[in-house]
Amino acid sequence: MDDRQKLLHDWTEGLLAALELEGTEVDIDAVLGLAGRAAHSVVRPAAPLTTFVVGYAAGLAVGSGQAEEQVAMRSASAVADALCADAAADGSAE
């Protein structure tokens, strides 16, 4: 693990602890990948918005019993990825 990865891991662990979500698995590379795709296919500020909305949607799905945690994250991420691909294909990125 390089310094950047360690910093992100430690930040994530601290954030999870502060939010009383210890033990929650976060795929940092997947989150950063989605953020990058949103930033490049839409506009840079779409990155945090996309990751927030995906996490929120997944949390609602899990909380309401619609899906297990991993399924909810994969499903919400897949929807966002498809929208990013559509935005890139129609050239709407700034």
Distance bins in CASP14 RR format, pairs under 12 A and 6 or more apart:
PFRMAT RR
TARGET T0000
AUTHOR 0000-0000-0000
RMODE 2
METHOD distances of the structure
MODEL  1
1 7 0 0 0 0 1 0 0 0 0 0 0
1 8 0 0 0 0 1 0 0 0 0 0 0
1 9 1 0 0 1 0 0 0 0 0 0 0
1 10 0 0 0 0 0 1 0 0 0 0 0
1 28 0 0 0 0 0 1 0 0 0 0 0
1 29 0 0 0 0 0 1 0 0 0 0 0
2 8 0 0 0 0 1 0 0 0 0 0 0
2 9 0 0 0 0 0 1 0 0 0 0 0
3 9 0 0 0 0 0 1 0 0 0 0 0
3 10 0 0 0 0 0 1 0 0 0 0 0
4 10 0 0 0 0 0 1 0 0 0 0 0
4 11 0 0 0 0 0 1 0 0 0 0 0
4 28 0 0 0 0 0 1 0 0 0 0 0
4 29 0 0 0 0 0 1 0 0 0 0 0
4 32 0 0 0 0 0 1 0 0 0 0 0
5 11 0 0 0 0 0 1 0 0 0 0 0
5 12 0 0 0 0 0 1 0 0 0 0 0
5 28 1 0 0 1 0 0 0 0 0 0 0
5 29 0 0 0 0 1 0 0 0 0 0 0
5 32 0 0 0 0 0 1 0 0 0 0 0
6 12 0 0 0 0 0 1 0 0 0 0 0
6 13 0 0 0 0 0 1 0 0 0 0 0
6 28 0 0 0 0 0 1 0 0 0 0 0
7 13 0 0 0 0 0 1 0 0 0 0 0
7 14 0 0 0 0 0 1 0 0 0 0 0
7 28 0 0 0 0 0 1 0 0 0 0 0
8 14 0 0 0 0 0 1 0 0 0 0 0
8 15 0 0 0 0 0 1 0 0 0 0 0
8 26 0 0 0 0 1 0 0 0 0 0 0
8 27 0 0 0 0 0 1 0 0 0 0 0
8 28 1 0 1 0 0 0 0 0 0 0 0
8 29 0 0 0 0 1 0 0 0 0 0 0
8 31 0 0 0 0 1 0 0 0 0 0 0
8 32 0 0 0 0 1 0 0 0 0 0 0
8 35 0 0 0 0 0 1 0 0 0 0 0
9 15 0 0 0 0 0 1 0 0 0 0 0
9 16 0 0 0 0 0 1 0 0 0 0 0
9 25 0 0 0 0 0 1 0 0 0 0 0
9 26 0 0 0 0 1 0 0 0 0 0 0
9 27 0 0 0 0 0 1 0 0 0 0 0
9 28 1 0 0 1 0 0 0 0 0 0 0
9 29 0 0 0 0 0 1 0 0 0 0 0
10 16 0 0 0 0 0 1 0 0 0 0 0
10 17 0 0 0 0 0 1 0 0 0 0 0
10 28 0 0 0 0 0 1 0 0 0 0 0
11 17 0 0 0 0 0 1 0 0 0 0 0
11 18 0 0 0 0 0 1 0 0 0 0 0
11 26 0 0 0 0 0 1 0 0 0 0 0
11 28 0 0 0 0 1 0 0 0 0 0 0
11 31 0 0 0 0 0 1 0 0 0 0 0
12 18 0 0 0 0 0 1 0 0 0 0 0
12 19 0 0 0 0 0 1 0 0 0 0 0
12 21 0 0 0 0 0 1 0 0 0 0 0
12 22 0 0 0 0 0 1 0 0 0 0 0
12 23 0 0 0 0 0 1 0 0 0 0 0
12 24 0 0 0 0 1 0 0 0 0 0 0
12 25 0 0 0 0 0 1 0 0 0 0 0
12 26 1 0 1 0 0 0 0 0 0 0 0
12 27 0 0 0 0 0 1 0 0 0 0 0
12 28 1 0 0 1 0 0 0 0 0 0 0
12 29 0 0 0 0 0 1 0 0 0 0 0
12 31 0 0 0 0 1 0 0 0 0 0 0
12 32 0 0 0 0 0 1 0 0 0 0 0
13 19 0 0 0 0 0 1 0 0 0 0 0
13 21 0 0 0 0 0 1 0 0 0 0 0
13 22 0 0 0 0 1 0 0 0 0 0 0
13 23 0 0 0 0 1 0 0 0 0 0 0
13 24 0 0 0 0 1 0 0 0 0 0 0
13 25 0 0 0 0 0 1 0 0 0 0 0
13 26 0 0 0 0 1 0 0 0 0 0 0
13 28 0 0 0 0 0 1 0 0 0 0 0
14 20 0 0 0 0 0 1 0 0 0 0 0
14 21 0 0 0 0 1 0 0 0 0 0 0
14 22 0 0 0 0 1 0 0 0 0 0 0
14 23 0 0 0 0 0 1 0 0 0 0 0
14 24 0 0 0 0 0 1 0 0 0 0 0
14 26 0 0 0 0 0 1 0 0 0 0 0
15 21 0 0 0 0 1 0 0 0 0 0 0
15 22 0 0 0 0 0 1 0 0 0 0 0
15 24 0 0 0 0 1 0 0 0 0 0 0
15 26 0 0 0 0 1 0 0 0 0 0 0
15 28 0 0 0 0 0 1 0 0 0 0 0
15 31 0 0 0 0 0 1 0 0 0 0 0
16 22 1 0 1 0 0 0 0 0 0 0 0
16 23 1 0 0 1 0 0 0 0 0 0 0
16 24 1 0 1 0 0 0 0 0 0 0 0
16 25 0 0 0 0 1 0 0 0 0 0 0
16 26 1 0 0 1 0 0 0 0 0 0 0
16 28 0 0 0 0 0 1 0 0 0 0 0
17 23 0 0 0 0 1 0 0 0 0 0 0
17 24 0 0 0 0 0 1 0 0 0 0 0
19 26 0 0 0 0 0 1 0 0 0 0 0
21 55 0 0 0 0 0 1 0 0 0 0 0
21 59 0 0 0 0 0 1 0 0 0 0 0
21 62 0 0 0 0 0 1 0 0 0 0 0
21 69 0 0 0 0 0 1 0 0 0 0 0
23 69 0 0 0 0 0 1 0 0 0 0 0
24 55 0 0 0 0 0 1 0 0 0 0 0
24 58 0 0 0 0 0 1 0 0 0 0 0
24 59 0 0 0 0 0 1 0 0 0 0 0
24 62 0 0 0 0 0 1 0 0 0 0 0
24 69 0 0 0 0 1 0 0 0 0 0 0
24 70 0 0 0 0 0 1 0 0 0 0 0
24 73 0 0 0 0 0 1 0 0 0 0 0
25 31 0 0 0 0 0 1 0 0 0 0 0
25 69 1 0 0 1 0 0 0 0 0 0 0
25 70 0 0 0 0 1 0 0 0 0 0 0
25 73 0 0 0 0 1 0 0 0 0 0 0
26 32 0 0 0 0 0 1 0 0 0 0 0
26 51 0 0 0 0 0 1 0 0 0 0 0
26 55 0 0 0 0 0 1 0 0 0 0 0
26 58 0 0 0 0 0 1 0 0 0 0 0
26 69 0 0 0 0 0 1 0 0 0 0 0
26 70 0 0 0 0 0 1 0 0 0 0 0
26 73 0 0 0 0 1 0 0 0 0 0 0
27 33 0 0 0 0 1 0 0 0 0 0 0
27 34 0 0 0 0 1 0 0 0 0 0 0
27 51 0 0 0 0 0 1 0 0 0 0 0
27 54 0 0 0 0 0 1 0 0 0 0 0
27 55 0 0 0 0 0 1 0 0 0 0 0
27 58 0 0 0 0 0 1 0 0 0 0 0
27 69 0 0 0 0 0 1 0 0 0 0 0
27 70 0 0 0 0 1 0 0 0 0 0 0
27 73 1 0 0 1 0 0 0 0 0 0 0
27 74 0 0 0 0 1 0 0 0 0 0 0
27 77 0 0 0 0 1 0 0 0 0 0 0
28 34 0 0 0 0 0 1 0 0 0 0 0
28 35 0 0 0 0 0 1 0 0 0 0 0
28 51 0 0 0 0 0 1 0 0 0 0 0
29 35 0 0 0 0 0 1 0 0 0 0 0
29 36 0 0 0 0 0 1 0 0 0 0 0
30 36 0 0 0 0 0 1 0 0 0 0 0
30 37 0 0 0 0 0 1 0 0 0 0 0
30 51 0 0 0 0 1 0 0 0 0 0 0
30 54 0 0 0 0 1 0 0 0 0 0 0
30 55 0 0 0 0 0 1 0 0 0 0 0
30 58 0 0 0 0 0 1 0 0 0 0 0
30 70 0 0 0 0 0 1 0 0 0 0 0
30 73 1 0 0 1 0 0 0 0 0 0 0
30 74 0 0 0 0 1 0 0 0 0 0 0
30 76 0 0 0 0 0 1 0 0 0 0 0
30 77 1 0 0 1 0 0 0 0 0 0 0
30 78 0 0 0 0 0 1 0 0 0 0 0
30 80 0 0 0 0 0 1 0 0 0 0 0
30 81 0 0 0 0 0 1 0 0 0 0 0
31 37 0 0 0 0 0 1 0 0 0 0 0
31 38 0 0 0 0 0 1 0 0 0 0 0
31 47 0 0 0 0 1 0 0 0 0 0 0
31 48 0 0 0 0 0 1 0 0 0 0 0
31 50 0 0 0 0 1 0 0 0 0 0 0
31 51 1 0 1 0 0 0 0 0 0 0 0
31 52 0 0 0 0 0 1 0 0 0 0 0
31 54 0 0 0 0 1 0 0 0 0 0 0
31 55 0 0 0 0 1 0 0 0 0 0 0
31 58 0 0 0 0 0 1 0 0 0 0 0
31 73 0 0 0 0 1 0 0 0 0 0 0
31 76 0 0 0 0 0 1 0 0 0 0 0
31 77 0 0 0 0 1 0 0 0 0 0 0
31 80 0 0 0 0 0 1 0 0 0 0 0
32 38 0 0 0 0 0 1 0 0 0 0 0
32 39 0 0 0 0 0 1 0 0 0 0 0
32 47 0 0 0 0 1 0 0 0 0 0 0
32 48 0 0 0 0 0 1 0 0 0 0 0
32 50 0 0 0 0 0 1 0 0 0 0 0
32 51 0 0 0 0 1 0 0 0 0 0 0
33 39 0 0 0 0 1 0 0 0 0 0 0
33 40 0 0 0 0 1 0 0 0 0 0 0
33 41 0 0 0 0 0 1 0 0 0 0 0
33 47 0 0 0 0 1 0 0 0 0 0 0
33 50 0 0 0 0 0 1 0 0 0 0 0
33 51 0 0 0 0 1 0 0 0 0 0 0
33 54 0 0 0 0 0 1 0 0 0 0 0
33 77 0 0 0 0 1 0 0 0 0 0 0
33 80 0 0 0 0 0 1 0 0 0 0 0
33 81 0 0 0 0 1 0 0 0 0 0 0
33 84 0 0 0 0 0 1 0 0 0 0 0
34 40 0 0 0 0 0 1 0 0 0 0 0
34 41 0 0 0 0 0 1 0 0 0 0 0
34 42 0 0 0 0 0 1 0 0 0 0 0
34 46 0 0 0 0 0 1 0 0 0 0 0
34 47 0 0 0 0 1 0 0 0 0 0 0
34 48 0 0 0 0 0 1 0 0 0 0 0
34 49 0 0 0 0 0 1 0 0 0 0 0
34 50 1 0 0 1 0 0 0 0 0 0 0
34 51 1 0 1 0 0 0 0 0 0 0 0
34 52 0 0 0 0 0 1 0 0 0 0 0
34 53 0 0 0 0 0 1 0 0 0 0 0
34 54 1 0 0 1 0 0 0 0 0 0 0
34 55 0 0 0 0 1 0 0 0 0 0 0
34 58 0 0 0 0 0 1 0 0 0 0 0
34 73 0 0 0 0 0 1 0 0 0 0 0
34 74 0 0 0 0 0 1 0 0 0 0 0
34 76 0 0 0 0 1 0 0 0 0 0 0
34 77 1 0 1 0 0 0 0 0 0 0 0
34 78 0 0 0 0 0 1 0 0 0 0 0
34 79 0 0 0 0 0 1 0 0 0 0 0
34 80 1 0 0 1 0 0 0 0 0 0 0
34 81 1 0 0 1 0 0 0 0 0 0 0
34 82 0 0 0 0 0 1 0 0 0 0 0
34 83 0 0 0 0 0 1 0 0 0 0 0
34 84 1 0 0 1 0 0 0 0 0 0 0
34 85 0 0 0 0 0 1 0 0 0 0 0
35 41 0 0 0 0 0 1 0 0 0 0 0
35 42 0 0 0 0 0 1 0 0 0 0 0
35 44 0 0 0 0 1 0 0 0 0 0 0
35 45 0 0 0 0 0 1 0 0 0 0 0
35 46 0 0 0 0 1 0 0 0 0 0 0
35 47 1 1 0 0 0 0 0 0 0 0 0
35 48 1 0 0 1 0 0 0 0 0 0 0
35 49 0 0 0 0 1 0 0 0 0 0 0
35 50 1 0 0 1 0 0 0 0 0 0 0
35 51 1 0 1 0 0 0 0 0 0 0 0
35 52 0 0 0 0 0 1 0 0 0 0 0
35 53 0 0 0 0 0 1 0 0 0 0 0
35 54 0 0 0 0 1 0 0 0 0 0 0
35 55 0 0 0 0 0 1 0 0 0 0 0
35 77 0 0 0 0 0 1 0 0 0 0 0
35 80 0 0 0 0 1 0 0 0 0 0 0
35 81 0 0 0 0 0 1 0 0 0 0 0
35 84 0 0 0 0 0 1 0 0 0 0 0
36 42 0 0 0 0 1 0 0 0 0 0 0
36 43 0 0 0 0 0 1 0 0 0 0 0
36 44 0 0 0 0 1 0 0 0 0 0 0
36 45 0 0 0 0 0 1 0 0 0 0 0
36 46 0 0 0 0 1 0 0 0 0 0 0
36 47 1 0 1 0 0 0 0 0 0 0 0
36 48 0 0 0 0 0 1 0 0 0 0 0
36 50 0 0 0 0 1 0 0 0 0 0 0
36 51 0 0 0 0 1 0 0 0 0 0 0
36 80 0 0 0 0 0 1 0 0 0 0 0
36 81 0 0 0 0 0 1 0 0 0 0 0
36 84 0 0 0 0 1 0 0 0 0 0 0
36 88 0 0 0 0 0 1 0 0 0 0 0
36 93 0 0 0 0 0 1 0 0 0 0 0
37 44 0 0 0 0 0 1 0 0 0 0 0
37 46 0 0 0 0 1 0 0 0 0 0 0
37 47 0 0 0 0 1 0 0 0 0 0 0
37 50 0 0 0 0 1 0 0 0 0 0 0
37 51 0 0 0 0 0 1 0 0 0 0 0
37 54 0 0 0 0 0 1 0 0 0 0 0
37 77 0 0 0 0 1 0 0 0 0 0 0
37 78 0 0 0 0 0 1 0 0 0 0 0
37 80 0 0 0 0 1 0 0 0 0 0 0
37 81 1 0 0 1 0 0 0 0 0 0 0
37 82 0 0 0 0 0 1 0 0 0 0 0
37 83 0 0 0 0 1 0 0 0 0 0 0
37 84 1 0 1 0 0 0 0 0 0 0 0
37 85 0 0 0 0 1 0 0 0 0 0 0
37 86 0 0 0 0 0 1 0 0 0 0 0
37 87 0 0 0 0 1 0 0 0 0 0 0
37 88 0 0 0 0 1 0 0 0 0 0 0
37 93 0 0 0 0 0 1 0 0 0 0 0
38 44 0 0 0 0 1 0 0 0 0 0 0
38 45 0 0 0 0 1 0 0 0 0 0 0
38 46 1 0 1 0 0 0 0 0 0 0 0
38 47 1 0 1 0 0 0 0 0 0 0 0
38 48 0 0 0 0 1 0 0 0 0 0 0
38 49 1 0 0 1 0 0 0 0 0 0 0
38 50 1 1 0 0 0 0 0 0 0 0 0
38 51 1 0 0 1 0 0 0 0 0 0 0
38 52 0 0 0 0 0 1 0 0 0 0 0
38 53 0 0 0 0 1 0 0 0 0 0 0
38 54 0 0 0 0 1 0 0 0 0 0 0
38 77 0 0 0 0 0 1 0 0 0 0 0
38 80 1 0 0 1 0 0 0 0 0 0 0
38 81 0 0 0 0 1 0 0 0 0 0 0
38 82 0 0 0 0 0 1 0 0 0 0 0
38 83 0 0 0 0 1 0 0 0 0 0 0
38 84 1 0 1 0 0 0 0 0 0 0 0
38 85 0 0 0 0 0 1 0 0 0 0 0
38 86 0 0 0 0 0 1 0 0 0 0 0
38 87 0 0 0 0 1 0 0 0 0 0 0
38 88 0 0 0 0 0 1 0 0 0 0 0
38 93 0 0 0 0 1 0 0 0 0 0 0
39 45 1 0 0 1 0 0 0 0 0 0 0
39 46 1 0 0 1 0 0 0 0 0 0 0
39 47 1 0 1 0 0 0 0 0 0 0 0
39 48 0 0 0 0 1 0 0 0 0 0 0
39 49 0 0 0 0 0 1 0 0 0 0 0
39 50 0 0 0 0 1 0 0 0 0 0 0
39 51 0 0 0 0 0 1 0 0 0 0 0
39 84 0 0 0 0 1 0 0 0 0 0 0
39 87 0 0 0 0 0 1 0 0 0 0 0
39 88 0 0 0 0 0 1 0 0 0 0 0
39 93 0 0 0 0 1 0 0 0 0 0 0
39 94 0 0 0 0 0 1 0 0 0 0 0
40 46 0 0 0 0 1 0 0 0 0 0 0
40 47 0 0 0 0 1 0 0 0 0 0 0
40 50 0 0 0 0 0 1 0 0 0 0 0
40 84 0 0 0 0 1 0 0 0 0 0 0
40 85 0 0 0 0 0 1 0 0 0 0 0
40 87 0 0 0 0 1 0 0 0 0 0 0
40 88 1 0 0 1 0 0 0 0 0 0 0
40 91 0 0 0 0 0 1 0 0 0 0 0
40 92 0 0 0 0 0 1 0 0 0 0 0
40 93 1 0 0 1 0 0 0 0 0 0 0
40 94 0 0 0 0 0 1 0 0 0 0 0
41 47 0 0 0 0 0 1 0 0 0 0 0
41 50 0 0 0 0 1 0 0 0 0 0 0
41 80 0 0 0 0 0 1 0 0 0 0 0
41 81 0 0 0 0 1 0 0 0 0 0 0
41 82 0 0 0 0 0 1 0 0 0 0 0
41 83 0 0 0 0 1 0 0 0 0 0 0
41 84 1 0 1 0 0 0 0 0 0 0 0
41 85 1 0 0 1 0 0 0 0 0 0 0
41 86 0 0 0 0 1 0 0 0 0 0 0
41 87 1 0 1 0 0 0 0 0 0 0 0
41 88 1 1 0 0 0 0 0 0 0 0 0
41 89 0 0 0 0 1 0 0 0 0 0 0
41 90 0 0 0 0 1 0 0 0 0 0 0
41 91 0 0 0 0 1 0 0 0 0 0 0
41 92 0 0 0 0 1 0 0 0 0 0 0
41 93 1 0 1 0 0 0 0 0 0 0 0
41 94 0 0 0 0 0 1 0 0 0 0 0
42 48 0 0 0 0 0 1 0 0 0 0 0
42 49 0 0 0 0 1 0 0 0 0 0 0
42 50 1 0 0 1 0 0 0 0 0 0 0
42 80 0 0 0 0 0 1 0 0 0 0 0
42 83 0 0 0 0 1 0 0 0 0 0 0
42 84 1 0 0 1 0 0 0 0 0 0 0
42 85 0 0 0 0 0 1 0 0 0 0 0
42 86 0 0 0 0 1 0 0 0 0 0 0
42 87 1 0 1 0 0 0 0 0 0 0 0
42 88 0 0 0 0 1 0 0 0 0 0 0
42 89 0 0 0 0 0 1 0 0 0 0 0
42 90 0 0 0 0 0 1 0 0 0 0 0
42 91 0 0 0 0 1 0 0 0 0 0 0
42 92 1 0 0 1 0 0 0 0 0 0 0
42 93 1 0 1 0 0 0 0 0 0 0 0
42 94 1 0 0 1 0 0 0 0 0 0 0
43 49 0 0 0 0 1 0 0 0 0 0 0
43 50 0 0 0 0 0 1 0 0 0 0 0
43 84 0 0 0 0 0 1 0 0 0 0 0
43 87 0 0 0 0 1 0 0 0 0 0 0
43 88 0 0 0 0 0 1 0 0 0 0 0
43 91 0 0 0 0 0 1 0 0 0 0 0
43 92 0 0 0 0 1 0 0 0 0 0 0
43 93 1 0 0 1 0 0 0 0 0 0 0
43 94 1 0 1 0 0 0 0 0 0 0 0
44 50 0 0 0 0 0 1 0 0 0 0 0
44 93 0 0 0 0 1 0 0 0 0 0 0
44 94 0 0 0 0 1 0 0 0 0 0 0
45 51 0 0 0 0 0 1 0 0 0 0 0
45 52 0 0 0 0 0 1 0 0 0 0 0
45 94 0 0 0 0 1 0 0 0 0 0 0
46 52 0 0 0 0 0 1 0 0 0 0 0
46 53 0 0 0 0 1 0 0 0 0 0 0
46 54 0 0 0 0 0 1 0 0 0 0 0
46 80 0 0 0 0 1 0 0 0 0 0 0
46 83 0 0 0 0 1 0 0 0 0 0 0
46 84 0 0 0 0 1 0 0 0 0 0 0
46 87 0 0 0 0 1 0 0 0 0 0 0
46 88 0 0 0 0 0 1 0 0 0 0 0
46 92 0 0 0 0 0 1 0 0 0 0 0
46 93 0 0 0 0 1 0 0 0 0 0 0
46 94 0 0 0 0 1 0 0 0 0 0 0
47 53 0 0 0 0 0 1 0 0 0 0 0
47 54 0 0 0 0 0 1 0 0 0 0 0
47 80 0 0 0 0 0 1 0 0 0 0 0
47 84 0 0 0 0 0 1 0 0 0 0 0
48 54 0 0 0 0 0 1 0 0 0 0 0
48 55 0 0 0 0 0 1 0 0 0 0 0
49 55 0 0 0 0 0 1 0 0 0 0 0
49 56 0 0 0 0 0 1 0 0 0 0 0
49 80 0 0 0 0 0 1 0 0 0 0 0
49 83 0 0 0 0 0 1 0 0 0 0 0
49 84 0 0 0 0 0 1 0 0 0 0 0
50 56 0 0 0 0 0 1 0 0 0 0 0
50 57 0 0 0 0 0 1 0 0 0 0 0
50 76 0 0 0 0 0 1 0 0 0 0 0
50 77 0 0 0 0 1 0 0 0 0 0 0
50 79 0 0 0 0 0 1 0 0 0 0 0
50 80 1 0 1 0 0 0 0 0 0 0 0
50 81 0 0 0 0 1 0 0 0 0 0 0
50 82 0 0 0 0 0 1 0 0 0 0 0
50 83 0 0 0 0 1 0 0 0 0 0 0
50 84 1 0 0 1 0 0 0 0 0 0 0
50 87 0 0 0 0 0 1 0 0 0 0 0
51 57 0 0 0 0 0 1 0 0 0 0 0
51 58 0 0 0 0 0 1 0 0 0 0 0
51 73 0 0 0 0 0 1 0 0 0 0 0
51 76 0 0 0 0 0 1 0 0 0 0 0
51 77 0 0 0 0 1 0 0 0 0 0 0
51 80 0 0 0 0 1 0 0 0 0 0 0
51 81 0 0 0 0 0 1 0 0 0 0 0
51 84 0 0 0 0 0 1 0 0 0 0 0
52 58 0 0 0 0 0 1 0 0 0 0 0
52 59 0 0 0 0 0 1 0 0 0 0 0
52 76 0 0 0 0 0 1 0 0 0 0 0
52 80 0 0 0 0 0 1 0 0 0 0 0
53 59 0 0 0 0 0 1 0 0 0 0 0
53 60 0 0 0 0 0 1 0 0 0 0 0
53 76 0 0 0 0 1 0 0 0 0 0 0
53 77 0 0 0 0 0 1 0 0 0 0 0
53 79 0 0 0 0 1 0 0 0 0 0 0
53 80 1 0 0 1 0 0 0 0 0 0 0
53 83 0 0 0 0 0 1 0 0 0 0 0
54 60 0 0 0 0 0 1 0 0 0 0 0
54 61 0 0 0 0 0 1 0 0 0 0 0
54 72 0 0 0 0 1 0 0 0 0 0 0
54 73 1 0 0 1 0 0 0 0 0 0 0
54 74 0 0 0 0 0 1 0 0 0 0 0
54 75 0 0 0 0 1 0 0 0 0 0 0
54 76 1 0 1 0 0 0 0 0 0 0 0
54 77 1 0 1 0 0 0 0 0 0 0 0
54 78 0 0 0 0 1 0 0 0 0 0 0
54 79 1 0 0 1 0 0 0 0 0 0 0
54 80 1 0 1 0 0 0 0 0 0 0 0
54 81 0 0 0 0 1 0 0 0 0 0 0
54 82 0 0 0 0 0 1 0 0 0 0 0
54 83 0 0 0 0 0 1 0 0 0 0 0
54 84 0 0 0 0 0 1 0 0 0 0 0
55 61 0 0 0 0 1 0 0 0 0 0 0
55 62 0 0 0 0 1 0 0 0 0 0 0
55 63 0 0 0 0 0 1 0 0 0 0 0
55 69 0 0 0 0 0 1 0 0 0 0 0
55 72 0 0 0 0 1 0 0 0 0 0 0
55 73 1 0 0 1 0 0 0 0 0 0 0
55 74 0 0 0 0 0 1 0 0 0 0 0
55 75 0 0 0 0 0 1 0 0 0 0 0
55 76 1 0 0 1 0 0 0 0 0 0 0
55 77 0 0 0 0 1 0 0 0 0 0 0
55 79 0 0 0 0 0 1 0 0 0 0 0
55 80 0 0 0 0 1 0 0 0 0 0 0
56 62 0 0 0 0 0 1 0 0 0 0 0
56 63 0 0 0 0 0 1 0 0 0 0 0
56 72 0 0 0 0 0 1 0 0 0 0 0
56 73 0 0 0 0 0 1 0 0 0 0 0
56 76 0 0 0 0 1 0 0 0 0 0 0
56 80 0 0 0 0 0 1 0 0 0 0 0
57 63 0 0 0 0 0 1 0 0 0 0 0
57 64 0 0 0 0 0 1 0 0 0 0 0
57 66 0 0 0 0 0 1 0 0 0 0 0
57 67 0 0 0 0 0 1 0 0 0 0 0
57 72 1 0 0 1 0 0 0 0 0 0 0
57 73 0 0 0 0 1 0 0 0 0 0 0
57 74 0 0 0 0 0 1 0 0 0 0 0
57 75 0 0 0 0 1 0 0 0 0 0 0
57 76 1 0 1 0 0 0 0 0 0 0 0
57 77 0 0 0 0 1 0 0 0 0 0 0
57 78 0 0 0 0 0 1 0 0 0 0 0
57 79 1 0 0 1 0 0 0 0 0 0 0
57 80 0 0 0 0 1 0 0 0 0 0 0
58 64 0 0 0 0 0 1 0 0 0 0 0
58 65 0 0 0 0 0 1 0 0 0 0 0
58 66 0 0 0 0 1 0 0 0 0 0 0
58 67 1 0 0 1 0 0 0 0 0 0 0
58 68 0 0 0 0 0 1 0 0 0 0 0
58 69 1 0 0 1 0 0 0 0 0 0 0
58 70 0 0 0 0 1 0 0 0 0 0 0
58 71 0 0 0 0 1 0 0 0 0 0 0
58 72 1 1 0 0 0 0 0 0 0 0 0
58 73 1 0 1 0 0 0 0 0 0 0 0
58 74 0 0 0 0 1 0 0 0 0 0 0
58 75 1 0 0 1 0 0 0 0 0 0 0
58 76 1 0 1 0 0 0 0 0 0 0 0
58 77 1 0 0 1 0 0 0 0 0 0 0
58 78 0 0 0 0 0 1 0 0 0 0 0
58 79 0 0 0 0 0 1 0 0 0 0 0
58 80 0 0 0 0 0 1 0 0 0 0 0
59 65 0 0 0 0 1 0 0 0 0 0 0
59 66 0 0 0 0 1 0 0 0 0 0 0
59 67 0 0 0 0 1 0 0 0 0 0 0
59 68 0 0 0 0 0 1 0 0 0 0 0
59 69 0 0 0 0 1 0 0 0 0 0 0
59 70 0 0 0 0 0 1 0 0 0 0 0
59 71 0 0 0 0 0 1 0 0 0 0 0
59 72 1 0 0 1 0 0 0 0 0 0 0
59 73 0 0 0 0 1 0 0 0 0 0 0
59 75 0 0 0 0 0 1 0 0 0 0 0
59 76 0 0 0 0 1 0 0 0 0 0 0
60 66 1 0 0 1 0 0 0 0 0 0 0
60 67 0 0 0 0 1 0 0 0 0 0 0
60 72 0 0 0 0 1 0 0 0 0 0 0
60 73 0 0 0 0 0 1 0 0 0 0 0
60 75 0 0 0 0 0 1 0 0 0 0 0
60 76 0 0 0 0 1 0 0 0 0 0 0
61 67 1 0 1 0 0 0 0 0 0 0 0
61 68 0 0 0 0 1 0 0 0 0 0 0
61 69 0 0 0 0 1 0 0 0 0 0 0
61 70 0 0 0 0 0 1 0 0 0 0 0
61 71 0 0 0 0 1 0 0 0 0 0 0
61 72 1 1 0 0 0 0 0 0 0 0 0
61 73 0 0 0 0 1 0 0 0 0 0 0
61 74 0 0 0 0 0 1 0 0 0 0 0
61 75 1 0 0 1 0 0 0 0 0 0 0
61 76 1 0 0 1 0 0 0 0 0 0 0
61 77 0 0 0 0 0 1 0 0 0 0 0
61 79 0 0 0 0 0 1 0 0 0 0 0
62 68 1 0 0 1 0 0 0 0 0 0 0
62 69 1 0 1 0 0 0 0 0 0 0 0
62 70 0 0 0 0 1 0 0 0 0 0 0
62 71 0 0 0 0 1 0 0 0 0 0 0
62 72 1 0 1 0 0 0 0 0 0 0 0
62 73 0 0 0 0 1 0 0 0 0 0 0
62 75 0 0 0 0 0 1 0 0 0 0 0
62 76 0 0 0 0 0 1 0 0 0 0 0
63 69 0 0 0 0 1 0 0 0 0 0 0
63 72 0 0 0 0 1 0 0 0 0 0 0
64 72 0 0 0 0 1 0 0 0 0 0 0
65 71 0 0 0 0 0 1 0 0 0 0 0
65 72 0 0 0 0 1 0 0 0 0 0 0
66 72 1 0 0 1 0 0 0 0 0 0 0
66 75 0 0 0 0 1 0 0 0 0 0 0
66 76 0 0 0 0 0 1 0 0 0 0 0
67 73 0 0 0 0 1 0 0 0 0 0 0
67 74 0 0 0 0 1 0 0 0 0 0 0
67 75 1 0 0 1 0 0 0 0 0 0 0
67 76 0 0 0 0 1 0 0 0 0 0 0
68 74 0 0 0 0 1 0 0 0 0 0 0
68 75 0 0 0 0 0 1 0 0 0 0 0
69 75 0 0 0 0 0 1 0 0 0 0 0
69 76 0 0 0 0 0 1 0 0 0 0 0
70 76 0 0 0 0 0 1 0 0 0 0 0
70 77 0 0 0 0 0 1 0 0 0 0 0
71 77 0 0 0 0 0 1 0 0 0 0 0
71 78 0 0 0 0 0 1 0 0 0 0 0
72 78 0 0 0 0 0 1 0 0 0 0 0
72 79 0 0 0 0 0 1 0 0 0 0 0
73 79 0 0 0 0 0 1 0 0 0 0 0
73 80 0 0 0 0 0 1 0 0 0 0 0
74 80 0 0 0 0 0 1 0 0 0 0 0
74 81 0 0 0 0 0 1 0 0 0 0 0
75 81 0 0 0 0 0 1 0 0 0 0 0
75 82 0 0 0 0 0 1 0 0 0 0 0
76 82 0 0 0 0 0 1 0 0 0 0 0
76 83 0 0 0 0 0 1 0 0 0 0 0
77 83 0 0 0 0 0 1 0 0 0 0 0
77 84 0 0 0 0 0 1 0 0 0 0 0
78 84 0 0 0 0 0 1 0 0 0 0 0
78 85 0 0 0 0 0 1 0 0 0 0 0
79 85 0 0 0 0 0 1 0 0 0 0 0
79 86 0 0 0 0 0 1 0 0 0 0 0
80 86 0 0 0 0 0 1 0 0 0 0 0
80 87 0 0 0 0 0 1 0 0 0 0 0
81 87 0 0 0 0 0 1 0 0 0 0 0
81 88 0 0 0 0 0 1 0 0 0 0 0
82 88 0 0 0 0 0 1 0 0 0 0 0
82 89 0 0 0 0 0 1 0 0 0 0 0
83 89 0 0 0 0 0 1 0 0 0 0 0
83 90 0 0 0 0 0 1 0 0 0 0 0
83 92 0 0 0 0 0 1 0 0 0 0 0
84 90 0 0 0 0 0 1 0 0 0 0 0
84 91 0 0 0 0 0 1 0 0 0 0 0
84 92 0 0 0 0 0 1 0 0 0 0 0
84 93 0 0 0 0 1 0 0 0 0 0 0
85 91 0 0 0 0 0 1 0 0 0 0 0
85 92 0 0 0 0 0 1 0 0 0 0 0
85 93 0 0 0 0 0 1 0 0 0 0 0
86 92 0 0 0 0 1 0 0 0 0 0 0
86 93 0 0 0 0 0 1 0 0 0 0 0
87 93 1 0 0 1 0 0 0 0 0 0 0
87 94 0 0 0 0 0 1 0 0 0 0 0
88 94 0 0 0 0 0 1 0 0 0 0 0
END
